[in-house]
Amino acid sequence: MDVSTCLKSLLLAIRQYRNNKSALNSSQLQKHIEDVSGLKCGGVLFSGQVLPSECLSGLMEVAGDPNTSHALTGSIISLLAQFAASDGEAREALHSSYNFTGTLASIIHCNRSTPEEPLVLQCLNVLQRLTYSVRTQHCASHIHELISFLMQHVQSSNDDIVKACLGLMANLCRHDISVQSHIKSQSNVKAFYRALINFLCHNCLTVVVFALSILSSLTLNEEVGQKLFNAKNIHQTFQLIFNITVNGDGTLTRNYAVDLLVDLLKNPKIADYLTKYKHLSVCLSEVLGLLHNKHPDTASKVMELLVSMCSVPVLRKLICETVLRPPAPRLQPATRKGVQARGSEPSLALIHWVTSPLDGPEQCYMQALSLLAELFESVLVFTQEAIDSSLCSSAQSFVELLLQEVLVLLQSPDSTEGEQLLKKHCLRAGRVVDFLLVLCGDDALRMLVSQRLSPEVCVSQVELLLSYSQDLSGSTCTTSNYQLSQVCSKVVLKTLELMSHFKQQMPDMEASFYRILQDQRIVTPISLAMTSNCREHVQVALRILLEAAPLPDFPSVILGDSIAANNAYRQKESELSIRSSPASEDVSFVGKSFPMMHAEPSGSACQSIDSLIEKLQNGVELQEKVKDVHMSEIIDVYEQKLSALACKESRLQDLLEAKALALSQADRLIAQYRCQRAQAEAEARKLASLLKDTERKKEGLQAELNDHLLEVERLKSDSQQLLEHNGRLQEVADQHQELKGTYNQLLSRYDKSEGMLKELQAAHISLTQQAEGLRKSNEGLKLQQERTLAEMAEKEQQIKCLKTDVLEKERNITGLENNVRRQEEQIHEMEENISILRKELNKTEQARKDTSIKASSLELQKSQLEAKLEKMEEELSKHTQMIAMIHSLSSGKLKGDATANLSL
């Protein structure tokens, strides 16, 4: 099912339910609401067309009807809250054009007797999201009753109700003097203040922040606020806000904490207190570390806080130094590594958010560009006063890196991306040009920009904006188109001012600048700026006009006519607003259904068109009045007038349709109101006749009794609150004592640990000395080992020599043994000969003598040989001992040889 069919079915179901509020019609309407909820049709619903506007008006009427069931009302509120959460324009339209705030307030007022109902809590939560950072119309219906309900139920036992009431009250009080005055005029405002002060001791940080936000809005410039936010307490408030900002679990609490600090910084005394806060540098570095957060809402809120802090000169200087100065390398304990990494390089995080895509969150890159502009304004101050040259040099290096990314943002987007992205591009381009204009305040930074900025980028930017603005003026004139045309005109003038800064340094830029100034399309931005209420826009337009006026082809006549037309349009617009002010008050009381558009009377428009046609047909009056002007310029003037008149006519038509619908609704509601009023008056007359006599008698006594009872109740509530406060103080005192005991224990443990540390340090010193001694002894042992190795090498050489000697000795021994064997054989032979000779001894005596002589000589030789053998054995034993000693020195390498020698 397409969106148009679904909306038609929804409108039909709404009308059937209004005619007959049966259960069947209610279920059918709820089914169609669920179908619409499943479609992504937020852009169509809030486009300002008739069918979606009737659907939204019908849903508002059904939801605001007290007879509607809670289930149906809850589904309608869920649907509208879904659209408000998904789209900022839808949220703005629901708040300002369709009076969704008044509808929710009326639902809460109708169910004020049962605040525990889920519908009431749902309405409070939706109202809190809807009214965040948006000013509520004080004349909307049931706002006073809503404020009374919130003041009454902030002390409820339900924590969800308390949190929702406090959050909504914080939204209503912020920047709304009428709501603040109404709250201060209530009789129970002192009890409300006491309840808020008691919430400062709550265990939920969200409740504490809500209470502080309400107190700052209501009492910051009063005596109560001066006591709460004095020099003693403000540092605790700063610490709480920074802790929530850095360590907060949810985005909601962090947003309200940042808003609270932003509001407090608007007070000069509190801003001075913050500059003297001792932990400011640490807190600021941790806050800057949040720029690395991937959540865009957190980053945009942090940048909003930093932009607000830049309004204080001392804080802007500190932020500038923290962001732009390069981090100095320093050693830190291991427990702080996370903090150091978290706060490092915030400038890179700013570049990341500046270059975020167009379809991303708009606040991120807009706040980042605003913060950069603030920081470099501070850098320009430092440069002019020559305060910190190192910071200026680091800022120049940062600008070199930043310009590479920022100048890409000025490139024209694709025309097929849609009108919404083109509008975002215009807004971001305006901020980028503002930042570049800030850089032009310094010669060195201007030179850097001129080196990287090309005339083609500026010319394409101006051409895109002029053509798009012309397309908007030729299309149907709506409020969004008018606002977008204004934005395009402002960006065109800022771009021209930027080009004027570089026309002397860049010849191509000068030619492009003067060529654009002679384009007739430039008349519209200059005329709008000349007739603007903003002083800066008028000054920029005058500077551009001074440059363009001497040019020969500058359309000065067309510019004068355009300025006159704008002034006349503004005058008629003011007259129309004055005439329609009573009707607008009635419509605002009933509830708006369509966005109001600017218009002017149609009669004057028709007369001007007729006179223009007459002049064009005759041609005489034109020639008499403007003889020196080209006919083409005159035709362009009247073409612009004709397009403007057609645009105004379409606006009038839309306004008349909106007025007709609003009047029909007003008539219907007035009829209902008259009927209800007649019934109420009849009942009042009956009650007045019955109670008239008794009231006269009891009026005086009842007043006194009521005064006494109120005084007693106040005293009871005060005493009860004082008792509760005393109990809380006693609990705090007990906790203080426990913390004091814990502190003493930790102090004693610290002293013991310090003593142990000293002992360990002494032991460490002694061990260090021992280690030094061991190192020296180790070095001595190394030297001794080297000497021993040298000696071992010498011994090995000696062993080798001894081995060669032993081998020679062994050879000698074997020779001697052979000689002994031969001699033994000779002895044996001689013994045999002796035996033979003994037998022959009897033969001859002479032979015996000779033989005995020979035997004696042989025995002498034998004894000599035995003596020689004994000497050789002694030498062999000595050599064996030497070999054993050598083996013991060489770790038994020659064990086998020694064993063999020993065996020998």
C-alpha positions in Angstrom: 0.0 0.0 0.0 1.4 3.4 -1.0 1.6 6.3 1.4 -1.2 8.3 -0.2 -3.7 5.4 0.0 -2.7 4.7 3.6 -3.2 8.3 4.6 -6.6 8.4 2.9 -7.6 5.3 4.8 -6.4 6.8 8.0 -8.3 10.0 7.5 -11.5 8.0 6.7 -11.0 6.0 9.9 -10.5 9.1 11.9 -13.8 10.6 10.6 -15.7 7.4 11.2 -14.4 7.3 14.8 -15.3 10.9 15.4 -18.8 10.3 14.2 -19.3 7.0 16.1 -16.8 6.2 18.9 -17.5 2.5 18.9 -15.1 -0.3 19.7 -15.0 -1.4 16.1 -14.1 2.0 14.8 -11.5 2.3 17.5 -9.9 -1.0 16.5 -10.0 0.0 12.8 -8.3 3.3 13.6 -5.7 1.6 15.7 -5.0 -0.8 12.8 -4.5 2.1 10.4 -2.2 3.8 12.8 -0.1 0.7 13.0 0.0 0.6 9.2 1.2 4.2 9.0 3.8 3.5 11.7 5.3 0.7 9.6 5.7 3.1 6.6 8.6 5.6 6.5 6.3 8.5 5.6 7.6 11.2 8.0 8.6 13.5 5.1 5.2 13.2 3.5 3.2 13.7 6.7 5.0 17.0 7.6 5.3 18.3 4.0 2.5 20.9 4.6 0.1 19.3 2.1 -3.6 19.2 2.8 -4.2 15.4 3.2 -1.3 14.8 5.7 -2.2 18.0 7.6 -5.8 16.8 8.0 -4.6 13.4 9.2 -2.3 15.0 11.8 -5.1 17.4 12.9 -7.5 14.5 13.2 -5.0 12.4 15.3 -4.5 15.4 17.6 -8.2 15.9 18.1 -8.7 12.2 18.8 -5.8 12.0 21.2 -6.9 15.2 23.0 -10.5 13.9 23.5 -11.0 12.7 27.1 -13.4 10.0 26.0 -10.8 8.3 23.8 -9.5 5.0 25.2 -6.1 4.9 26.7 -4.9 2.3 24.3 -5.8 4.3 21.2 -4.4 7.5 22.7 -1.2 5.7 23.6 -0.8 4.3 20.0 -1.3 7.8 18.5 1.3 9.3 20.9 3.7 6.5 20.1 3.3 7.1 16.3 3.8 10.9 16.6 6.7 10.4 19.0 8.3 8.0 16.5 8.2 10.6 13.8 9.5 13.3 16.2 12.5 11.1 17.2 13.4 10.2 13.6 13.3 13.7 12.1 14.2 17.1 13.5 11.8 19.0 11.1 8.9 16.7 12.1 9.7 17.4 15.8 9.7 21.1 15.1 6.4 20.9 13.2 4.7 18.9 15.9 5.8 21.4 18.5 5.1 24.7 16.7 2.5 24.0 14.0 0.3 21.2 15.4 0.5 22.1 19.2 1.4 18.5 20.1 2.7 19.9 23.4 -0.7 21.3 24.3 -2.4 18.0 23.4 -0.1 16.0 25.7 -0.6 18.6 28.4 -4.4 18.3 28.1 -4.1 14.5 28.3 -2.1 14.8 31.5 -4.6 17.3 32.9 -7.5 15.0 32.2 -5.7 12.1 34.0 -4.2 14.1 36.8 -6.1 12.1 39.4 -4.4 8.9 38.4 -0.7 9.9 37.9 0.3 6.2 38.1 -1.3 5.4 34.8 1.1 4.3 32.0 -0.4 6.8 29.7 0.6 9.7 32.0 4.1 8.4 32.2 4.2 8.0 28.4 3.0 11.6 27.9 5.6 12.9 30.3 8.4 11.0 28.6 7.3 12.2 25.1 6.9 15.8 26.4 10.4 15.6 27.8 11.9 14.5 24.5 9.7 17.0 22.5 10.5 20.1 24.6 14.3 19.5 24.9 16.1 22.6 23.7 12.9 24.0 22.4 11.0 27.0 23.9 7.4 26.2 24.7 4.6 28.6 23.9 3.3 29.9 27.2 -0.1 30.6 25.7 -0.6 26.9 24.7 -3.4 25.1 26.4 -3.1 23.5 29.8 0.5 24.7 30.3 -0.3 26.2 33.7 -2.0 23.0 34.7 0.9 21.0 33.5 3.3 23.1 35.6 1.1 22.7 38.7 1.0 18.9 38.1 4.8 18.7 37.8 5.3 20.8 41.0 2.9 18.6 42.9 4.3 15.2 41.7 8.0 15.8 42.0 7.8 14.2 45.4 6.0 11.1 44.2 7.0 7.6 45.4 7.4 6.4 41.8 11.0 7.1 40.7 10.0 7.0 37.0 7.3 9.7 37.6 9.8 11.8 39.6 12.5 11.6 36.9 10.1 12.4 34.1 8.6 15.4 36.0 12.0 16.8 36.8 13.3 16.4 33.3 10.2 18.1 31.8 10.3 20.9 34.4 14.0 21.5 33.5 13.0 21.8 29.8 10.2 24.2 30.5 12.1 26.4 32.9 15.2 26.8 30.6 15.3 30.1 28.8 11.6 30.8 29.4 11.0 33.8 31.6 7.2 33.4 31.5 7.3 29.8 32.9 9.8 30.9 35.5 7.6 33.8 36.6 4.6 31.5 36.8 6.4 29.0 39.0 7.7 31.8 41.3 4.2 33.1 41.7 2.8 29.8 43.0 2.1 29.5 46.8 4.0 26.3 47.2 7.2 27.5 45.6 9.2 27.4 48.8 8.2 23.7 49.3 9.2 23.1 45.7 12.6 24.7 46.3 13.1 22.5 49.4 12.2 19.4 47.4 14.7 20.3 44.7 17.4 20.9 47.3 16.7 17.5 48.9 17.1 15.9 45.4 20.7 17.1 45.4 21.4 14.2 47.8 19.7 11.6 45.6 21.6 8.5 44.6 20.6 8.9 40.9 22.9 11.4 39.1 20.2 12.1 36.5 17.8 13.3 39.2 20.6 15.5 40.7 21.3 17.1 37.3 17.6 17.8 36.7 17.3 19.4 40.1 20.4 21.5 39.6 19.2 22.6 36.2 15.8 23.7 37.6 17.4 25.5 40.5 19.9 27.3 38.2 17.0 28.5 35.9 14.8 29.7 38.8 17.2 30.9 41.5 20.6 31.7 39.9 20.1 35.5 40.3 18.3 35.2 43.6 19.4 34.8 47.2 18.7 31.0 47.2 20.8 30.6 44.0 23.7 32.6 45.4 23.8 30.3 48.4 23.6 27.2 46.3 26.2 28.3 43.7 28.6 30.2 46.0 32.3 29.7 46.0 32.2 26.8 48.4 29.6 24.7 46.6 30.3 25.5 43.0 33.5 23.4 42.9 31.5 20.3 43.9 29.0 21.2 41.1 31.8 21.5 38.6 33.3 18.1 39.7 29.8 16.5 39.4 29.2 18.0 35.9 32.6 16.9 34.6 32.3 13.4 36.1 28.9 13.0 34.4 30.1 14.4 31.2 33.2 12.1 31.1 31.9 9.0 32.7 28.1 9.2 32.2 26.5 6.0 31.1 23.7 7.5 29.1 23.4 10.3 26.6 20.4 11.9 28.4 22.3 12.7 31.6 25.3 13.9 29.8 23.2 16.3 27.6 21.5 17.8 30.6 24.9 18.1 32.5 26.4 20.0 29.5 23.4 22.2 29.2 23.7 23.0 32.9 27.3 24.0 32.6 26.5 26.1 29.5 23.8 28.0 31.4 26.1 28.5 34.4 28.9 29.9 32.2 26.6 32.8 31.2 26.9 34.1 34.7 30.2 36.1 34.9 30.8 35.2 38.6 30.5 31.4 38.0 32.6 31.7 34.8 35.3 33.3 37.0 34.9 30.4 39.5 35.5 27.9 36.7 38.7 29.6 35.6 40.0 29.2 39.2 38.9 25.5 39.5 42.1 23.5 40.4 41.2 20.4 38.4 40.2 22.3 35.3 43.1 21.2 33.1 42.6 17.5 33.9 38.8 17.7 33.4 39.3 19.6 30.1 41.7 17.0 28.7 39.2 14.2 29.6 36.4 16.2 28.0 38.5 16.6 24.9 39.1 12.9 24.9 35.3 12.4 24.4 35.8 13.8 20.9 37.2 10.4 20.0 33.8 8.8 20.9 32.1 7.2 17.9 28.7 8.4 19.1 27.9 11.6 17.2 25.4 12.9 19.8 28.1 12.7 22.5 30.7 14.4 20.3 28.3 17.2 19.2 27.3 17.9 22.8 31.0 18.0 23.9 31.7 20.5 21.1 28.7 22.6 22.2 30.2 22.7 25.7 33.6 23.7 24.3 32.1 26.5 22.1 30.3 27.8 25.1 33.5 27.7 27.2 35.2 29.7 24.5 33.0 32.7 25.4 35.3 33.1 28.4 38.7 34.4 27.3 40.7 32.5 29.9 39.0 29.2 29.0 39.3 29.8 25.3 43.0 30.3 25.7 43.3 27.0 27.7 41.2 25.1 25.2 43.3 26.5 22.4 46.5 25.4 24.0 45.2 22.0 24.8 43.8 21.3 21.3 46.5 22.9 19.1 49.7 22.4 21.1 51.3 19.0 20.3 51.3 16.6 23.3 54.7 16.5 25.0 56.1 13.0 25.6 56.2 12.2 29.3 56.4 9.2 31.5 53.3 8.4 33.4 52.2 5.5 35.7 50.6 2.5 34.0 47.3 3.3 35.6 47.0 6.6 33.7 47.7 5.2 30.2 44.0 5.0 29.4 43.5 8.7 30.3 46.6 9.8 28.3 45.4 7.9 25.2 41.9 9.2 25.7 42.9 12.8 25.6 45.6 12.6 22.9 45.3 14.4 19.6 41.9 16.1 19.9 42.7 18.1 16.8 42.5 14.9 14.7 39.1 14.1 16.2 38.0 17.6 15.2 39.1 17.0 11.6 37.2 13.7 11.6 34.0 15.4 12.7 34.4 18.3 10.3 34.7 16.0 7.4 31.8 13.7 8.4 29.4 13.0 5.5 26.4 15.3 4.7 23.9 12.6 5.4 25.3 12.2 9.0 24.2 14.3 12.0 24.2 18.0 11.1 25.2 19.2 14.6 28.6 17.4 14.5 30.2 19.2 11.6 28.5 22.5 12.4 29.7 22.5 16.0 33.2 21.4 14.9 33.5 24.2 12.5 32.2 26.7 15.1 34.8 25.4 17.6 37.6 25.7 15.1 36.6 29.3 14.3 36.6 30.2 18.0 40.0 28.5 18.5 41.6 30.3 15.6 40.2 33.6 16.8 42.2 33.0 20.0 45.2 32.1 17.9 44.9 35.5 16.1 44.9 37.2 19.5 48.1 35.4 20.5 49.7 36.3 17.2 48.8 40.0 17.5 50.0 40.2 21.1 53.1 37.9 20.5 52.2 35.8 23.5 53.1 32.3 22.5 55.1 31.7 19.3 55.2 27.9 19.7 51.4 27.7 19.8 51.2 29.9 16.6 53.7 27.6 14.8 51.8 24.5 15.8 48.5 26.2 14.7 50.0 26.8 11.3 51.0 23.2 10.9 47.5 22.2 12.0 46.0 24.6 9.4 48.1 23.0 6.7 46.6 19.6 7.6 43.1 21.0 8.1 42.9 22.9 4.8 43.4 19.8 2.8 40.2 18.4 4.2 38.1 21.6 4.7 38.5 22.9 1.1 37.1 19.6 -0.2 33.8 20.5 1.6 33.3 23.4 -0.7 33.0 21.2 -3.8 29.5 21.1 -5.3 27.5 18.0 -4.4 25.7 15.9 -6.9 22.4 17.4 -8.0 20.8 13.9 -7.7 21.3 13.7 -4.0 18.2 15.6 -3.1 17.1 18.9 -1.7 17.8 18.0 1.9 21.5 17.2 1.3 21.8 20.4 -0.8 20.4 22.4 2.1 22.9 20.8 4.5 25.7 21.6 2.0 24.7 25.2 2.0 24.7 25.4 5.8 28.1 23.6 6.1 29.6 25.7 3.3 28.6 28.9 5.2 30.4 27.7 8.3 33.4 26.7 6.2 33.6 30.1 4.6 33.2 31.7 8.1 36.2 29.7 9.3 38.3 30.7 6.2 37.4 34.3 6.9 38.7 33.9 10.4 42.0 32.6 9.0 42.2 35.6 6.8 42.8 37.7 9.9 46.5 36.6 10.0 48.9 37.1 7.1 50.7 33.7 7.5 47.4 31.8 7.7 46.0 33.8 4.7 49.0 32.9 2.7 48.4 29.2 3.5 44.8 29.5 2.4 45.7 31.3 -0.8 48.1 28.5 -1.7 45.4 25.9 -1.5 42.2 27.7 -2.4 41.5 27.8 -6.2 39.2 30.3 -7.9 37.3 27.5 -9.6 36.0 26.2 -6.2 34.7 29.6 -5.2 33.1 30.3 -8.6 31.4 26.8 -8.7 30.2 27.4 -5.2 28.6 30.8 -6.1 27.2 29.4 -9.4 25.5 26.5 -7.6 24.0 28.7 -4.9 22.8 31.4 -7.3 21.2 28.8 -9.7 19.6 26.9 -6.8 18.3 30.2 -5.2 16.8 31.1 -8.6 15.1 27.7 -8.9 13.6 28.2 -5.4 12.2 31.6 -6.3 10.6 30.2 -9.4 9.0 27.3 -7.6 6.1 27.2 -5.2 6.8 29.7 -2.3 6.8 27.8 1.0 8.4 28.6 4.3 11.2 26.0 3.8 12.0 27.4 0.3 12.1 30.9 1.6 14.4 30.0 4.5 16.7 28.0 2.1 16.8 31.0 -0.3 17.9 33.2 2.6 20.6 30.7 3.6 21.9 30.5 0.0 22.0 34.3 -0.2 24.1 34.6 3.0 26.5 32.0 1.8 26.9 33.7 -1.6 27.8 37.0 0.1 30.3 35.3 2.5 31.9 33.6 -0.5 32.2 36.9 -2.3 33.8 38.5 0.8 36.3 35.6 0.9 37.1 36.1 -2.7 37.7 39.8 -2.1 40.4 38.9 0.5 42.4 37.0 -2.1 41.8 39.1 -5.2 45.1 40.9 -4.8 47.1 37.7 -4.2 45.5 35.6 -7.0 44.9 37.3 -10.4 42.4 34.6 -11.5 40.4 35.2 -8.3 40.2 38.9 -9.1 38.8 38.3 -12.6 36.3 35.8 -11.3 35.2 38.1 -8.5 34.4 41.0 -10.7 32.7 38.8 -13.3 30.3 37.5 -10.6 29.6 41.0 -9.3 28.3 42.0 -12.8 25.9 39.1 -12.9 22.3 40.2 -12.5 21.5 37.2 -10.2 23.8 38.8 -7.5 21.1 41.4 -7.0 18.9 39.1 -4.9 21.5 38.2 -2.2 22.7 41.9 -1.9 19.1 43.2 -1.7 18.1 40.7 0.9 21.2 41.4 3.0 20.7 45.2 2.7 17.2 44.9 4.1 18.1 42.3 6.7 17.7 42.9 10.5 21.2 41.5 11.1 23.9 44.1 11.4 26.7 41.8 10.1 24.8 40.9 6.9 24.2 44.6 6.2 27.9 45.3 6.7 29.0 42.5 4.4 26.5 43.7 1.7 27.8 47.2 2.0 31.4 46.0 1.5 30.4 44.0 -1.5 28.4 46.9 -2.9 31.5 49.2 -2.5 33.4 46.8 -4.7 30.7 46.4 -7.2 29.4 49.9 -7.6 32.3 51.2 -9.8 31.9 48.4 -12.3 30.3 49.4 -15.6 27.9 46.5 -16.0 26.7 46.3 -12.4 22.9 46.2 -12.3 22.4 49.1 -9.9 18.9 50.0 -11.1 17.7 46.4 -10.6 19.3 46.4 -7.2 17.4 49.6 -6.2 14.1 48.2 -7.4 14.7 45.0 -5.5 15.5 46.8 -2.3 12.4 48.9 -2.6 10.3 45.8 -3.3 11.7 44.1 -0.2 11.0 47.1 2.0 7.4 47.4 0.6 6.9 43.7 1.2 8.2 44.0 4.8 5.9 46.9 5.4 2.8 45.1 4.1 3.8 42.0 6.0 3.9 43.9 9.3 0.5 45.5 8.5 -0.9 42.1 7.8 0.5 40.7 11.0 -1.0 43.5 13.0 -4.4 43.0 11.4 -4.4 39.3 11.9 -3.1 39.3 15.4 -6.5 38.8 17.1 -7.4 36.0 14.8 -4.0 34.4 15.4 -4.5 34.6 19.1 -7.8 32.7 18.7 -6.2 30.1 16.5 -3.3 29.6 18.9 -5.9 29.1 21.7 -7.7 26.5 19.7 -4.6 24.8 18.4 -2.6 25.2 15.2 -3.0 22.8 12.3 -1.0 24.5 9.5 2.3 26.4 9.5 1.7 30.1 9.1 3.1 31.7 6.0 3.8 35.3 5.1 1.2 37.0 2.8 -0.1 40.3 1.6 -3.5 41.5 0.3 -4.4 40.3 -3.1 -6.2 43.5 -4.1 -3.0 45.5 -4.2 -1.2 42.7 -6.1 -3.9 42.7 -8.8 -3.8 46.5 -9.1 0.0 46.5 -9.5 -0.2 43.7 -12.1 -2.9 45.7 -14.1 -0.8 48.9 -14.0 2.3 47.0 -15.0 0.4 45.5 -18.1 -0.8 48.9 -19.0 2.7 50.4 -18.9 4.1 47.5 -20.9 1.4 47.9 -23.6 1.8 51.7 -23.9 5.6 51.9 -23.5 5.3 55.7 -23.3 5.7 56.2 -19.5 8.7 53.9 -19.4 10.5 55.9 -22.1 9.7 59.2 -20.3 10.9 58.1 -16.9 13.9 56.0 -17.7 15.4 57.1 -21.0 18.9 56.1 -20.2 18.2 52.5 -19.1 18.3 49.5 -21.4 14.9 47.9 -22.2 16.3 44.4 -21.2 17.1 45.5 -17.7 13.6 47.0 -17.3 12.0 43.7 -18.6 14.2 41.8 -16.0 12.9 44.0 -13.2 9.3 43.4 -14.1 9.9 39.7 -14.6 11.2 39.6 -11.1 8.2 41.5 -9.9 5.8 39.2 -11.7 7.5 36.1 -10.2 7.4 37.7 -6.7 3.7 38.5 -7.1 3.0 35.0 -8.3 4.9 33.7 -5.2 2.9 36.0 -2.9 -0.4 34.9 -4.6 0.5 31.2 -3.9 1.3 32.1 -0.3 -2.1 33.9 0.0 -3.8 30.8 -1.3 -2.1 28.5 1.2 -2.9 30.9 4.0 -6.5 31.2 3.0 -6.8 27.4 3.0 -5.2 27.2 6.4 -7.4 29.9 7.8 -10.5 28.2 6.5 -9.6 24.9 8.2 -8.6 26.7 11.4 -11.9 28.7 11.4 -13.9 25.5 10.9 -12.2 23.9 13.8 -12.6 27.1 15.8 -16.4 27.2 15.1 -16.7 23.5 16.1 -14.8 24.0 19.3 -16.7 27.2 20.1 -20.0 25.4 19.7 -18.8 22.7 22.1 -17.5 25.3 24.5 -20.8 27.2 24.5 -22.8 24.0 25.2 -20.5 23.0 28.0 -20.6 26.5 29.4 -24.4 26.6 29.4 -24.5 23.3 31.3 -21.9 24.5 33.8 -23.8 27.8 34.3 -27.1 26.0 35.1 -25.4 23.7 37.6 -23.6 26.7 39.1 -26.9 28.6 39.6 -28.4 25.6 41.4 -25.4 25.2 43.6 -25.3 28.9 44.4 -28.9 29.0 45.6 -28.3 26.0 47.9 -25.0 27.2 49.4 -25.6 31.0 49.5 -27.0 31.1 53.0 -24.5 28.7 54.6 -21.5 30.4 53.0 -22.4 33.8 54.5 -22.4 32.4 58.0 -19.3 30.2 57.7 -17.2 32.3 55.5 -15.3 34.2 58.2 -14.8 31.2 60.4 -13.9 29.0 57.6 -11.2 31.4 56.4 -9.6 31.5 59.8 -9.8 27.7 60.2 -8.3 27.2 56.8 -5.5 29.6 57.7 -4.8 27.7 60.9 -5.0 24.3 59.2 -2.6 25.5 56.4 -0.2 26.8 59.0 -0.4 23.5 61.0 0.1 21.5 57.8 3.1 23.6 56.8 4.6 23.2 60.3 4.1 19.5 60.1 5.6 19.2 56.7 8.5 21.4 57.7 9.1 19.4 60.9 8.8 16.2 58.9 11.2 17.4 56.3 13.6 18.6 59.1 13.4 15.2 60.7 14.1 13.5 57.4 16.9 15.9 56.7 18.4 15.2 60.2 18.1 11.5 59.5 20.0 11.9 56.3 22.5 14.1 58.0 23.0 11.4 60.7 23.5 8.8 58.0 26.0 11.1 56.3 27.7 11.5 59.7 27.8 7.7 60.2 29.2 7.3 56.7 31.7 10.0 57.5 32.8 8.1 60.6 33.1 4.9 58.7 35.1 6.7 56.0 37.2 8.2 58.7 38.0 4.8 60.2 38.7 3.4 56.8 41.0 6.4 56.1 42.9 5.8 59.4 43.3 2.1 58.5 44.5 3.0 55.0 46.8 5.6 56.6 48.3 3.0 58.9 48.7 0.6 56.0 50.3 3.4 54.1 52.8 4.0 57.0 53.6 0.2 57.2 53.9 0.0 53.4 56.2 3.1 53.5 58.4 1.4 56.2 58.5 -1.8 54.2 59.4 0.2 51.2 62.3 1.8 53.0 63.5 -1.7 54.2 63.2 -3.0 50.7 65.1 -0.1 49.3 67.9 -0.8 51.9 67.9 -4.5 50.9 67.8 -3.4 47.3 70.9 -1.3 47.9 72.8 -4.1 49.7 71.8 -6.6 47.0 73.0 -4.1 44.4 76.4 -3.9 46.2 76.6 -7.7 46.4 75.7 -7.9 42.7 78.5 -5.5 42.0 81.0 -7.6 44.1 79.8 -10.7 42.3 80.2 -9.0 39.0 83.8 -8.1 39.9 84.5 -11.6 41.2 83.0 -13.0 38.0 85.3 -10.9 36.0 88.3 -12.2 38.1 87.2 -15.7 37.6 86.9 -15.2 33.9 90.5 -13.9 33.8 91.6 -16.9 35.9 89.7 -19.2 33.6 91.5 -17.7 30.7 94.8 -18.3 32.4 93.8 -21.8 33.3 92.9 -22.5 29.7 96.2 -21.2 28.6 98.0 -23.4 31.1 95.9 -26.3 30.0 96.9 -25.7 26.4 100.6 -25.7 27.5 100.0 -28.9 29.5 98.4 -30.5 26.5 101.6 -29.6 24.5 103.7 -31.1 27.3 101.5 -34.3 27.3 101.9 -34.6 23.6 105.7 -34.4 24.1 105.6 -36.9 26.9 103.5 -39.3 24.8 106.2 -39.2 22.1 108.9 -39.8 24.8 106.9 -42.8 26.2 106.6 -44.3 22.8 110.3 -44.0 22.3 110.9 -45.6 25.8 108.5 -48.4 24.9 110.4 -49.1 21.8 113.7 -49.2 23.8 112.0 -51.6 26.4 110.9 -53.9 23.7 114.5 -53.9 22.3 115.9 -54.7 25.7 113.3 -57.4 26.3 114.4 -59.0 23.0 118.0 -58.8 24.2 117.0 -60.5 27.5 115.3 -63.3 25.7 118.3 -63.8 23.5 120.5 -63.8 26.6 118.2 -66.3 28.3 118.4 -68.5 25.3 122.1 -68.2 25.4 122.1 -69.0 29.1 120.0 -72.1 28.4 122.4 -73.1 25.7 125.3 -72.4 28.0 123.6 -74.5 30.8 123.3 -77.3 28.3 126.8 -76.8 27.3 127.8 -76.7 31.0 126.0 -80.0 31.6 127.8 -81.4 28.6 131.1 -79.9 29.8 130.5 -81.3 33.3 130.3 -84.7 31.8 133.6 -84.0 30.0 135.0 -82.3 33.2 136.6 -85.5 34.1 138.3 -85.6 30.8 140.3 -82.6 31.1 140.8 -80.2 34.0 142.0 -77.5 31.7 138.8 -77.5 29.8 136.9 -77.2 33.2 138.9 -74.2 34.2 138.3 -72.6 30.9 134.6 -73.4 31.1 134.3 -72.1 34.7 136.0 -68.9 33.6 133.5 -68.4 30.8 130.6 -69.2 33.2 131.8 -66.6 35.7 132.0 -64.0 33.0 128.5 -64.8 31.8 127.1 -64.5 35.4 128.7 -61.1 35.7 127.0 -60.0 32.5 123.7 -61.4 33.8 123.9 -59.4 37.0 124.6 -56.3 35.0 121.6 -56.9 32.9 119.3 -57.4 35.9 120.6 -54.1 37.4 119.7 -52.4 34.1 116.2 -54.0 34.2 115.6 -52.7 37.6 116.6 -49.1 36.6 114.2 -49.3 33.5 111.3 -50.5 35.8 111.9 -47.5 38.1 111.8 -45.1 35.1 108.7 -46.8 33.8 106.9 -46.3 37.1 107.8 -42.6 37.1 106.5 -42.2 33.6 103.3 -44.0 34.6 102.7 -41.6 37.5 103.3 -38.6 35.2 100.8 -40.0 32.7 98.2 -40.5 35.5 98.7 -36.9 36.6 98.3 -35.6 33.0 95.1 -37.7 32.7 93.7 -36.2 35.9 94.3 -32.7 34.5 92.8 -33.4 31.1 89.6 -35.0 32.7 90.4 -38.5 31.8 90.8 -38.1 28.1 93.7 -40.5 27.9 92.3 -43.0 30.3 92.6 -45.9 27.9 96.3 -45.2 27.3 97.0 -44.8 31.0 95.3 -48.1 31.7 97.4 -49.8 29.0 100.6 -48.3 30.4 99.6 -49.3 33.9 99.0 -52.8 32.7 102.5 -52.8 31.2 
